[in-house]
Amino acid sequence: MGLSLDAEQLDRYSRHIIMDEIGPEGQAAVLDSRVLVVGAGGLGAPVLQYLAAAGVGTLGIADDDVVERSNLQRQVIHGNDDVGRPKVDSAAEFINNQNPDVDVESYETRVTQDNVESLIEEYDIVVDASDNFPTRFLLNDACMLANIPLSHGAVYKFEGQATTLTGGPCYRCLFPEAPPEGTIPNCAEAGVLGVLPGTIGAIQATEVLKLILDEGDTLEGRLLAYDASGMSFDFVPIAPNPACPVCSDQAKIESVADGEYAGACTLGD
């Protein structure tokens, strides 16, 4: 696209363009970017909303779920009339109404070992807005192997976390294995404060834009831990694991086909 912003774009993105850190060149880079968001629920909703508003040129959405009434307490891009619709359809309609500059590529599917590599290969950045450990580990491994930056977020009750993974340390350096099944309840079992995914999702969207613009310091090497109840933010250093099977110099894994994405989500030797 270069710097060929038309009059409507100059108006729409004027608050970006007048910033020295962005300018017309930066906005053109945003419009040229391709971002895949895995999950169109609590985290994916604000990520998609803000990235679309910012003018990310192509937004991919991968989700196999349908909108339920219980989602509406936090999944802000879906409405009452969307109950029963595939989330990818509802999300795409929202984005199309919000910003005609954005092309939406929808994948009504669960991300699996069989399709993850083909899903991510055409994108510059991937956002993990999923709600389960198998998908988190799978996205980490696939993105690290493909050298694609990954923005991770997760929420639970009043607590949220986010980090940015760009090649090491990775998610497995922080969590070598998934916790035993049933030890950490999901949102349907434990609940989640409705505004919490908005906070974490906005942070993820911020990280994506910083990566596109090559501006500022990202959360690479740090886990941001947010406690909404105490209104506190803490940063936990993520130390590289010298024996990490994915991102270390000793890594021997060449494909997600070598992994087991159930139970402890381990990788083969």
C-alpha positions in Angstrom: 0.0 0.0 0.0 3.0 2.3 0.6 1.9 5.8 1.6 -1.1 6.1 -0.7 -3.6 6.9 2.1 -6.8 8.4 0.7 -8.7 11.3 2.2 -11.0 9.1 4.3 -8.1 7.1 5.7 -6.2 10.3 6.5 -9.3 11.4 8.5 -10.0 8.0 10.1 -6.4 7.5 11.3 -5.5 11.1 11.9 -4.8 10.5 15.6 -2.2 8.0 14.6 -0.8 10.0 11.7 0.0 13.0 13.8 2.0 10.9 16.2 5.8 11.2 15.6 6.1 7.5 16.5 3.6 6.4 13.9 3.0 9.0 11.1 1.7 8.0 7.6 4.5 5.4 7.2 3.5 3.6 10.4 -0.2 3.7 9.5 0.6 2.3 6.1 2.5 -0.5 7.8 -0.6 -1.2 10.0 -2.8 -1.3 6.9 -0.4 -3.7 5.2 -0.2 -6.1 8.1 -1.8 -9.5 8.6 -2.8 -10.7 12.0 -4.5 -14.0 13.0 -6.6 -14.1 16.2 -7.3 -17.5 17.5 -10.5 -17.3 19.6 -13.3 -14.8 19.1 -14.5 -14.8 22.7 -13.7 -12.8 25.8 -10.1 -12.0 24.8 -10.5 -12.2 21.1 -13.4 -9.7 21.1 -11.4 -6.6 22.4 -8.3 -7.7 20.4 -10.4 -7.8 17.1 -12.3 -4.6 18.0 -9.1 -2.5 18.6 -7.0 -4.0 15.8 -9.9 -3.4 13.3 -10.2 0.2 14.6 -6.5 0.7 14.2 -6.7 -0.4 10.6 -4.9 -3.8 10.6 -5.3 -4.6 6.9 -6.1 -8.3 7.2 -7.6 -10.0 10.3 -7.9 -13.7 10.4 -10.3 -15.2 12.9 -10.2 -18.9 13.9 -12.9 -20.2 16.2 -15.3 -23.2 16.0 -17.8 -22.0 18.6 -21.2 -20.3 18.4 -22.4 -17.3 20.4 -24.2 -18.2 23.6 -26.2 -15.8 25.8 -23.7 -16.3 28.7 -21.0 -14.9 26.4 -22.6 -11.5 26.2 -21.4 -10.5 29.7 -17.8 -10.0 28.3 -17.6 -10.8 24.6 -18.4 -7.3 23.4 -18.4 -7.8 19.7 -21.4 -10.1 19.8 -24.9 -9.0 20.5 -28.2 -10.5 21.5 -29.3 -11.2 17.9 -26.1 -13.2 17.4 -27.0 -16.0 19.9 -26.6 -19.3 18.0 -24.5 -17.8 15.2 -20.9 -18.9 14.6 -18.6 -16.5 16.4 -16.5 -16.1 13.3 -19.6 -14.8 11.4 -20.7 -12.5 14.1 -17.1 -11.1 14.5 -16.7 -10.6 10.8 -19.9 -8.7 10.6 -18.9 -6.5 13.5 -15.5 -5.7 11.9 -17.0 -5.0 8.5 -19.4 -2.5 10.0 -16.6 -0.9 12.1 -13.9 -0.5 9.4 -14.2 -1.1 5.7 -10.4 -1.0 5.3 -10.1 -4.4 7.0 -10.3 -7.6 5.1 -11.6 -10.5 7.3 -10.5 -14.1 6.7 -12.7 -16.5 8.8 -11.9 -20.0 9.8 -14.7 -21.8 11.5 -12.6 -24.5 12.9 -10.7 -25.6 16.0 -7.0 -25.1 15.7 -5.3 -28.5 15.7 -2.0 -30.2 14.9 -3.3 -30.9 11.5 -4.2 -27.4 10.5 -2.2 -25.0 12.7 0.8 -24.7 10.4 -1.3 -23.9 7.3 -3.4 -21.4 9.3 -0.5 -19.3 10.6 1.9 -19.4 7.7 0.3 -16.4 5.8 0.2 -14.1 8.9 2.8 -11.7 10.3 1.6 -12.1 14.0 -0.6 -14.5 15.8 -2.8 -13.7 18.9 -3.5 -16.4 21.3 -7.0 -15.6 22.6 -7.9 -19.2 23.4 -9.2 -20.6 26.6 -7.5 -23.9 27.0 -4.0 -25.3 27.5 -3.7 -27.6 24.5 -4.3 -24.7 22.1 -1.9 -22.4 24.0 0.9 -25.0 23.8 0.1 -25.8 20.2 0.2 -22.1 19.1 3.4 -21.5 21.0 5.2 -24.5 19.4 3.9 -23.7 15.9 4.7 -20.0 16.1 8.2 -20.6 17.6 9.0 -23.1 14.9 7.7 -20.8 12.1 9.4 -17.7 13.7 6.1 -15.8 13.9 5.5 -13.5 16.9 2.8 -14.7 19.3 0.8 -12.5 21.7 -0.5 -14.6 24.6 -3.3 -13.7 27.1 -5.3 -15.6 29.7 -7.9 -14.7 32.3 -9.4 -16.3 35.5 -11.9 -14.7 37.9 -10.2 -11.4 38.8 -6.8 -12.3 37.4 -5.2 -11.9 34.0 -1.8 -12.4 32.3 -0.2 -11.5 29.1 3.2 -11.9 27.4 4.7 -11.6 23.9 6.7 -14.5 22.5 9.1 -13.7 19.6 11.4 -16.7 19.5 12.6 -17.3 23.1 12.0 -17.5 25.9 8.7 -19.1 24.9 5.6 -20.3 26.7 7.2 -23.7 27.4 10.1 -21.9 29.3 7.4 -20.5 31.6 5.2 -23.6 31.7 7.1 -26.7 30.6 3.9 -28.8 30.9 0.1 -28.2 31.2 -1.3 -28.6 34.7 -3.2 -31.8 35.4 -6.6 -31.8 33.8 -9.3 -30.5 36.2 -6.9 -28.6 38.5 -7.7 -25.2 37.0 -11.4 -24.5 36.3 -12.4 -22.8 33.1 -14.6 -19.7 33.0 -17.8 -21.7 32.9 -16.8 -23.4 36.1 -15.1 -20.5 38.0 -16.5 -17.4 36.4 -14.6 -14.3 35.2 -15.1 -10.6 35.8 -16.8 -9.3 32.7 -14.4 -6.4 32.1 -11.2 -8.4 32.8 -10.8 -9.8 29.2 -11.2 -6.3 27.9 -8.1 -5.2 29.9 -6.0 -8.1 28.9 -7.2 -8.1 25.3 -6.4 -4.4 25.0 -2.9 -5.1 26.2 -2.6 -7.9 23.6 -3.8 -5.5 20.9 -1.3 -2.9 22.1 1.5 -5.5 21.8 0.5 -6.4 18.3 0.6 -2.8 17.2 4.0 -2.2 18.8 5.3 -5.2 16.9 3.9 -3.9 13.6 5.3 -0.5 14.2 8.6 -1.7 15.8 8.0 0.9 18.5 8.5 0.7 22.3 9.3 -2.2 24.6 7.1 -5.3 24.3 6.4 -7.9 26.9 9.1 -10.3 25.5 10.8 -12.0 28.3 8.2 -10.8 30.8 4.9 -12.0 32.0 2.5 -9.3 33.0 0.2 -10.4 35.8 -2.9 -8.3 36.5 -5.0 -8.5 39.7 -8.2 -6.5 39.0 -9.4 -7.0 42.6 -6.3 -5.3 44.1 -5.8 -3.2 40.9 -2.1 -4.2 40.7 0.2 -5.0 37.8 3.3 -7.2 38.4 6.0 -8.3 36.0 7.5 -11.7 36.2 10.8 -12.3 34.3 10.6 -15.3 32.0 14.0 -17.1 32.0 15.0 -19.0 28.9 15.1 -22.7 29.5 18.4 -24.0 28.1 16.8 -27.4 27.6 13.5 -26.0 26.1 12.5 -28.5 23.4 11.2 -25.6 21.2 13.3 -22.5 21.5 16.6 -23.5 23.0 19.9 -24.2 21.1 19.3 -27.9 22.1 15.8 -28.0 20.6 15.3 -31.0 18.3 11.6 -30.5 17.5 11.0 -29.7 13.9 7.2 -30.0 13.7 4.1 -29.9 15.9 3.6 -33.4 14.7 6.2 -34.4 17.3 4.0 -33.2 20.1 1.2 -34.6 22.2 -1.4 -31.8 22.8 -3.5 -33.5 25.4 -2.9 -34.1 29.1 0.5 -32.5 30.0 1.0 -31.3 26.4 4.5 -32.7 26.2 6.8 -32.9 23.2 8.7 -35.9 22.0 12.5 -36.3 22.3 
